[in-house]
Amino acid sequence: MPKKSFSVMVGEYTSLAFLLPTATFVGYVIGYLLDKAFGTHFLYIVFLLLGIASGFVQLVRQLQRDTRNNGS
């Protein structure tokens, strides 16, 4: 497999820099809206944590993909 150019790698890692806070924010908003809909006060924390976890999962996947491609 050909090596990725520098600009492609910069683009991929820049997208990861936006992905983590975006996933966190989306998780918070979903939890906040569900809290308002059901009259609860804890769902925003659950979905905030799910958003953070999903952002880190994507980060780890990208790093594993890059490590696997560069290591072989």
Stockholm file with secondary structure:
# STOCKHOLM 1.0

chainA/1-72         MPKKSFSVMVGEYTSLAFLLPTATFVGYVIGYLLDKAFGTHFLYIVFLLLGIASGFVQLVRQLQRDTRNNGS
#=GR chainA/1-72 SS CCCCCHHHHHHHHHHHHHHHHHHHHHHHHHHHHHHHHHTCSSHHHHHHHHHHHHHHHHHHHHHHHHHHHHHC
#=GC SS_cons        CCCCCHHHHHHHHHHHHHHHHHHHHHHHHHHHHHHHHHTCSSHHHHHHHHHHHHHHHHHHHHHHHHHHHHHC
//
